[in-house]
Amino acid sequence: MRNRAARDIGEELKQILARLRALAKDERAARGPEAEALEIAIVNLDSAIEILTE
């Protein structure tokens, strides 16, 4: 995006995405019921970050 604020937000969201990925990994390892929901959230957030930072 050309908007600097949007790009900055996208960069900040990358840290949250990394934390979500770690949480999803732990949830999968524990065979927790939330693993699939976390994976969906990760895909959606990753797409949003891509749009904001392109």
Secondary structure as UniProt FT lines:
FT   HELIX           4..29
FT   TURN            30..31
FT   TURN            33..34
FT   HELIX           35..53
//
